[in-house]
Amino acid sequence: MLLSINWLENDWWYALPLVIVISLVYAATRHEQLVPILRHALRVGMWIVGFMAVVLLVLVLLSWQTAEKPFEPASGQLPDGQQAAGAT
């Protein structure tokens, strides 16, 4: 998903206009002149993208960790009464 061959049709492109608009509006509520607004918007946009990247990394790591280890009850007994593989 993240390394899609057709990157122009990736859903991540929806985040770009949202980050731009949110950072510009937030910066415009703090400043009145154009140059400080753009400077602040750039910093806020970088902060938002960095935060989104950290959240994505955490979710990917959690997904990878749970995909590697399937759930197995401690008793070795499955909910339907069958014995888990490798349980004695």
Helices and strands as residue ranges (DSSP letters): G 7-9, G 11-14, H 15-28, H 34-68
